[in-house]
Amino acid sequence: MDVDSERLAATFTELCETSSPSRQEGRISRLVQRVFSELDPLEIIEDDSSGRTGSQCGNLIIRFAGALDLEPIFFSCHMDTVQPGENVRVQRDGDLFTSAGDTILGSDDKSGIAACIEAMRLLRESNRPHRPVEFVITTCEEIGLLGAKALDPGLIRAREGYALDSTGMARIITHAPAANRLTITVEGVAAHAGLHPEWGVNALILAARALTLVPGGRIDEETTANFGTISGGAASNIVPERVVIEGEVRSHSMEKLTRVTDDIRRIFVETVAAWSDPTGAARGKPRVQVDVHEDFPVMALAPGHRVLRRVNAAAQSIGMHLFYEKAGGGSDANIFNGRGLATAIIATGMTNVHSTSEQVTLKDMVDLTRLLIALLTETSY
């Protein structure tokens, strides 16, 4: 079964040139629904998640019956993009797709959606029997996996699937870390910095002291910590009374995730508690609050898991050699795995994502389409 590469290219271009920054996915949702509706699905469901995500639309579940007596699987992609993602214009140079240069391209994750569409078109045109399949197209992935978090897993009949959302090609992601998001608020006391600085308690200095002591960067081969933003203060002549720091901890080990998070909390609490007033004139004492939000759970598939055996057999049937790797980032697959839906991540060929130099080749999207068809039609696993 030969992939119609030019049709795939046209589909990909139309998807990319349909703007869909996070929470503005209405147009791309309508386009995806229209295209899939022409392929005789059992049903197209748009869930009610928009009230929780703030998106213009809900997640989509597009269900197809299958003539093969095999268990259903699902493929997941996300329809939103990062900014700058308005008015994307796709440039094609032979096999290579890029943007005009002042926006992202949108191959993250429209390369995955395009491959799903082309795979179903080919199966419908050829009348080739395939297993039951669902396409789960989420919103707001790029801003915290919000669509997947708001999705009722009971809407998905398949218990196993594949998220098409990673860089490179022929890569299967089997592990991804859990993450805690941290918001640390240090409260001091405001005072005029020139007239009465001794009345104040400088929250910024206390925060800086703690930041020099906490673990950061690469902790070990499984664990990282980062502090990404710091904000506070009112003016250079006012002792800053409040500083807010946003950070995160990630680890493939839940024990390490908890330990590093607790270490950060302890260091900030101890640093603030150790504050002393050298003049005795301060009009208050400092306080600190460390809020921890569980951002996404760990993803870990055992080497012999059926979802991996299936994709390996499918790849072998088309002469593709796969590489199995651990990732450092989170995706919708973390959420699905955490809710009992075994999910591996398949790379789509995209590179330089989240930048204006993002690109993907047609060959990689063709190969991805071939792999999806093999996953749907092979009966040897």
PLY file of the C-alpha trace (Angstrom):
ply
format ascii 1.0
element vertex 381
property float x
property float y
property float z
element edge 380
property int vertex1
property int vertex2
end_header
0.00 0.00 0.00
1.72 3.16 -1.22
1.29 6.39 0.71
0.03 9.27 -1.42
2.90 11.56 -0.46
1.59 14.64 -2.26
-1.82 14.31 -0.64
-0.10 13.88 2.72
1.94 17.02 2.02
-1.20 18.98 1.15
-2.97 17.79 4.30
0.01 18.71 6.45
0.25 22.17 4.87
-3.46 22.86 5.39
-3.23 21.79 9.03
-0.18 23.96 9.69
-1.71 27.00 7.98
-4.80 26.70 10.18
-3.73 28.66 13.25
-4.24 26.86 16.56
-2.29 28.35 19.46
-3.25 26.87 22.81
-6.85 27.71 23.75
-7.52 28.87 20.17
-8.09 25.45 18.62
-11.60 26.06 17.29
-10.64 26.28 13.60
-8.34 23.26 13.60
-10.98 21.23 15.46
-13.57 21.99 12.79
-11.08 21.10 10.04
-10.11 17.78 11.66
-13.77 16.87 12.21
-14.65 17.66 8.62
-11.80 15.59 7.19
-12.45 12.57 9.38
-16.22 12.76 8.84
-15.58 12.06 5.14
-13.98 8.71 6.08
-17.11 7.11 7.58
-16.24 6.97 11.28
-18.50 5.27 13.79
-18.71 8.54 15.68
-16.94 11.78 16.38
-17.14 12.98 19.97
-16.19 16.43 21.19
-16.02 16.36 24.97
-16.99 19.11 27.41
-13.45 19.89 28.58
-13.42 23.46 27.25
-14.99 24.75 30.44
-11.96 23.51 32.37
-9.22 24.28 29.86
-10.46 27.63 28.55
-10.12 26.37 24.97
-12.50 27.30 22.17
-13.35 23.60 21.85
-13.10 20.25 23.55
-10.96 17.21 22.95
-11.92 14.99 20.00
-12.39 11.22 20.03
-12.86 9.85 16.50
-13.82 6.19 16.45
-13.61 3.72 13.55
-14.87 0.16 13.47
-12.50 -2.58 12.36
-13.03 -5.77 10.37
-10.15 -7.55 12.11
-11.04 -9.36 15.30
-8.32 -7.62 17.28
-8.42 -5.39 20.33
-8.76 -1.68 19.54
-5.89 0.75 19.88
-5.79 4.53 19.89
-3.50 7.15 18.43
-3.18 10.46 20.23
-2.05 13.86 18.92
-2.58 17.40 20.16
-4.07 20.12 18.00
-2.57 23.18 19.73
0.77 24.83 19.02
3.11 27.14 20.87
3.50 30.79 19.90
4.36 32.43 17.58
1.76 30.35 15.79
-0.59 32.83 14.14
-0.86 33.00 10.34
1.69 30.28 9.67
2.90 30.06 6.08
4.51 26.78 5.10
7.55 26.78 2.86
8.52 23.63 1.00
11.93 22.99 -0.49
11.84 19.57 -2.10
11.20 17.16 0.75
11.69 19.70 3.54
8.95 21.74 5.22
9.71 24.89 7.22
7.85 28.05 8.11
8.39 31.46 6.53
10.67 32.12 9.50
8.63 34.46 11.70
6.42 31.71 13.17
6.72 28.13 14.25
5.83 25.54 11.60
3.37 23.47 13.61
4.77 20.02 12.88
4.46 19.69 16.65
1.98 18.07 16.47
0.34 18.39 13.06
2.79 15.96 11.50
1.12 13.32 13.67
-2.42 14.40 12.75
-1.56 14.43 9.03
-0.20 10.88 9.23
-3.35 9.68 11.01
-5.56 11.19 8.30
-3.53 9.73 5.43
-3.45 6.28 7.06
-7.25 6.18 7.33
-7.71 7.50 3.81
-5.53 4.72 2.43
-7.31 2.04 4.45
-10.71 3.28 3.28
-9.65 3.50 -0.37
-8.12 0.01 -0.38
-10.86 -1.62 1.73
-8.06 -3.32 3.62
-9.25 -4.86 6.89
-7.90 -3.22 10.03
-8.38 -3.36 13.77
-10.76 -0.95 15.56
-9.08 2.39 16.18
-9.71 5.67 17.94
-7.98 8.98 17.29
-7.73 11.10 20.44
-6.94 14.71 19.49
-6.40 16.90 22.54
-6.34 20.62 23.24
-3.97 22.70 25.36
-1.13 20.18 25.49
1.52 22.86 25.19
0.36 24.73 28.30
0.40 21.91 30.81
-1.33 18.93 29.18
-4.62 20.55 30.14
-6.78 18.83 27.52
-5.58 15.35 28.45
-6.01 16.12 32.14
-9.61 17.20 31.52
-10.44 14.20 29.30
-12.67 11.50 30.76
-10.72 8.27 30.07
-14.02 6.42 29.98
-14.67 7.99 26.57
-11.81 5.91 25.13
-12.71 2.27 24.51
-9.17 1.14 23.68
-6.96 0.35 26.66
-3.66 0.79 24.81
-2.30 3.25 22.31
0.40 5.50 20.97
0.99 9.24 21.33
2.46 10.67 18.12
4.47 13.47 19.63
8.26 13.46 19.77
11.22 14.70 17.79
13.32 12.55 15.49
12.20 9.45 13.64
11.98 5.73 14.43
12.15 6.63 18.14
9.84 5.05 20.68
9.68 6.70 24.08
9.06 4.15 26.83
9.78 6.25 29.93
9.15 9.87 30.89
9.52 11.55 34.27
6.91 12.70 36.74
6.98 16.39 37.59
6.11 18.65 40.50
5.49 22.32 39.81
6.59 24.67 42.60
5.36 28.14 43.49
7.42 29.65 46.29
6.23 32.91 47.86
8.61 34.79 50.17
6.94 37.57 52.18
9.03 40.38 53.67
8.20 43.87 54.87
8.12 46.95 52.64
9.92 50.16 53.65
11.45 53.21 52.00
14.94 52.12 50.96
16.46 55.55 51.53
14.62 56.84 54.58
14.01 53.77 56.72
15.51 50.61 55.21
15.92 49.11 58.68
12.11 49.00 58.99
11.90 46.57 56.11
12.64 42.90 55.47
14.02 42.28 51.98
12.15 39.30 50.49
14.39 39.30 47.43
17.58 38.85 49.44
16.03 36.01 51.44
14.89 34.30 48.24
18.37 34.69 46.75
19.98 33.15 49.81
17.73 30.10 49.55
18.29 29.76 45.82
22.04 29.48 46.35
21.44 26.44 48.57
18.72 24.44 46.84
19.47 21.60 44.38
19.23 22.65 40.74
20.02 21.48 37.25
20.94 17.83 36.73
20.66 16.10 40.10
21.38 12.60 38.76
20.60 10.53 35.68
16.91 10.40 36.63
16.25 13.76 38.25
16.35 17.48 37.41
15.28 20.68 39.14
14.87 24.14 37.71
13.74 27.60 38.81
12.42 29.39 35.76
10.90 32.71 36.85
11.22 35.14 39.74
9.10 38.24 40.20
8.47 40.78 42.91
9.23 44.17 44.30
7.70 47.50 43.38
10.56 49.96 42.77
14.27 50.38 43.35
13.64 52.68 46.32
11.31 50.27 48.14
12.48 47.28 50.15
10.72 44.40 48.33
8.04 42.82 50.48
7.06 39.93 48.21
8.87 37.63 45.78
7.31 34.73 43.85
9.50 32.00 42.32
8.22 29.41 39.85
10.12 26.16 39.47
9.83 22.45 38.91
11.32 19.09 39.86
11.26 16.10 37.49
12.31 12.52 38.08
11.80 9.01 36.75
11.84 7.95 40.43
8.91 8.98 42.61
11.11 8.58 45.70
13.66 11.02 44.29
10.95 13.40 43.13
9.58 13.57 46.66
13.01 13.87 48.27
14.25 16.74 46.09
10.92 18.57 46.41
11.07 18.20 50.19
14.69 19.41 50.23
13.73 22.57 48.37
10.84 23.22 50.72
13.03 22.64 53.79
15.80 24.95 52.59
13.43 27.83 51.93
11.70 27.36 55.29
15.01 27.14 57.17
16.47 30.16 55.34
13.52 32.34 56.24
13.43 31.02 59.80
17.15 31.89 60.20
16.53 35.56 59.38
17.67 37.94 62.08
17.07 41.65 62.63
20.46 43.31 63.26
18.98 46.68 64.27
15.84 45.52 66.03
13.86 48.07 64.00
12.16 45.80 61.47
8.40 46.18 61.49
7.59 42.54 61.00
9.07 39.13 60.27
9.44 37.26 56.99
7.31 34.28 55.95
7.48 31.72 53.19
4.93 29.49 51.50
5.88 26.60 49.20
3.02 25.30 47.08
3.59 21.99 45.26
1.37 20.93 42.37
1.68 17.43 40.92
2.01 18.33 37.25
2.03 14.89 35.65
2.74 11.29 36.71
5.65 9.11 35.72
5.49 7.07 32.51
7.25 3.69 32.54
6.61 0.80 30.17
8.33 -2.53 30.86
10.49 -3.82 27.98
8.12 -6.71 27.25
4.92 -4.72 27.41
2.41 -5.61 24.70
2.21 -2.03 23.45
5.95 -2.22 22.69
5.87 -5.71 21.23
3.10 -4.61 18.88
4.93 -1.55 17.54
8.14 -3.53 17.17
6.38 -6.21 15.10
4.68 -3.55 12.99
8.02 -1.83 12.32
9.68 -5.11 11.37
6.89 -5.83 8.89
7.81 -2.70 6.93
11.56 -2.95 7.39
11.87 -0.16 9.96
14.36 -0.36 12.82
13.21 1.32 16.01
15.17 2.91 18.87
13.76 2.79 22.40
14.57 5.68 24.70
13.78 7.51 27.91
12.61 11.13 27.64
13.14 14.10 29.91
9.85 15.82 29.16
6.21 15.16 29.86
3.40 14.68 27.34
-0.20 13.55 27.11
1.18 9.99 27.31
2.07 10.62 30.97
-1.55 11.43 31.69
-2.92 8.46 29.75
-0.54 6.02 31.44
-1.45 7.47 34.81
-5.10 6.68 34.09
-4.56 3.09 33.10
-4.21 3.55 29.34
-0.86 2.02 28.39
0.70 4.49 25.93
4.04 4.59 24.16
5.27 7.69 22.32
6.14 7.48 18.63
8.37 10.17 17.11
6.93 11.93 14.07
10.07 13.31 12.40
9.73 16.87 13.63
12.88 18.72 14.70
13.79 22.14 16.16
10.33 22.34 17.69
9.16 25.38 19.66
11.26 27.62 17.44
11.00 29.44 14.14
13.52 26.98 12.68
11.16 24.04 13.18
11.11 21.57 10.30
10.02 18.12 9.14
10.58 16.06 6.00
7.93 14.45 3.85
9.84 11.16 3.92
9.57 10.97 7.70
5.82 11.65 7.59
5.42 8.98 4.90
7.34 6.49 7.05
5.20 7.40 10.06
2.05 6.79 8.01
3.38 3.39 6.93
4.02 2.48 10.58
0.47 3.47 11.58
-0.99 1.34 8.81
1.13 -1.61 9.91
-0.05 -1.17 13.49
-3.64 -1.27 12.26
-3.40 -4.14 9.80
-0.77 -6.62 10.95
-2.28 -9.72 12.58
0.87 -11.45 13.80
0.86 -9.82 17.24
0 1
1 2
2 3
3 4
4 5
5 6
6 7
7 8
8 9
9 10
10 11
11 12
12 13
13 14
14 15
15 16
16 17
17 18
18 19
19 20
20 21
21 22
22 23
23 24
24 25
25 26
26 27
27 28
28 29
29 30
30 31
31 32
32 33
33 34
34 35
35 36
36 37
37 38
38 39
39 40
40 41
41 42
42 43
43 44
44 45
45 46
46 47
47 48
48 49
49 50
50 51
51 52
52 53
53 54
54 55
55 56
56 57
57 58
58 59
59 60
60 61
61 62
62 63
63 64
64 65
65 66
66 67
67 68
68 69
69 70
70 71
71 72
72 73
73 74
74 75
75 76
76 77
77 78
78 79
79 80
80 81
81 82
82 83
83 84
84 85
85 86
86 87
87 88
88 89
89 90
90 91
91 92
92 93
93 94
94 95
95 96
96 97
97 98
98 99
99 100
100 101
101 102
102 103
103 104
104 105
105 106
106 107
107 108
108 109
109 110
110 111
111 112
112 113
113 114
114 115
115 116
116 117
117 118
118 119
119 120
120 121
121 122
122 123
123 124
124 125
125 126
126 127
127 128
128 129
129 130
130 131
131 132
132 133
133 134
134 135
135 136
136 137
137 138
138 139
139 140
140 141
141 142
142 143
143 144
144 145
145 146
146 147
147 148
148 149
149 150
150 151
151 152
152 153
153 154
154 155
155 156
156 157
157 158
158 159
159 160
160 161
161 162
162 163
163 164
164 165
165 166
166 167
167 168
168 169
169 170
170 171
171 172
172 173
173 174
174 175
175 176
176 177
177 178
178 179
179 180
180 181
181 182
182 183
183 184
184 185
185 186
186 187
187 188
188 189
189 190
190 191
191 192
192 193
193 194
194 195
195 196
196 197
197 198
198 199
199 200
200 201
201 202
202 203
203 204
204 205
205 206
206 207
207 208
208 209
209 210
210 211
211 212
212 213
213 214
214 215
215 216
216 217
217 218
218 219
219 220
220 221
221 222
222 223
223 224
224 225
225 226
226 227
227 228
228 229
229 230
230 231
231 232
232 233
233 234
234 235
235 236
236 237
237 238
238 239
239 240
240 241
241 242
242 243
243 244
244 245
245 246
246 247
247 248
248 249
249 250
250 251
251 252
252 253
253 254
254 255
255 256
256 257
257 258
258 259
259 260
260 261
261 262
262 263
263 264
264 265
265 266
266 267
267 268
268 269
269 270
270 271
271 272
272 273
273 274
274 275
275 276
276 277
277 278
278 279
279 280
280 281
281 282
282 283
283 284
284 285
285 286
286 287
287 288
288 289
289 290
290 291
291 292
292 293
293 294
294 295
295 296
296 297
297 298
298 299
299 300
300 301
301 302
302 303
303 304
304 305
305 306
306 307
307 308
308 309
309 310
310 311
311 312
312 313
313 314
314 315
315 316
316 317
317 318
318 319
319 320
320 321
321 322
322 323
323 324
324 325
325 326
326 327
327 328
328 329
329 330
330 331
331 332
332 333
333 334
334 335
335 336
336 337
337 338
338 339
339 340
340 341
341 342
342 343
343 344
344 345
345 346
346 347
347 348
348 349
349 350
350 351
351 352
352 353
353 354
354 355
355 356
356 357
357 358
358 359
359 360
360 361
361 362
362 363
363 364
364 365
365 366
366 367
367 368
368 369
369 370
370 371
371 372
372 373
373 374
374 375
375 376
376 377
377 378
378 379
379 380
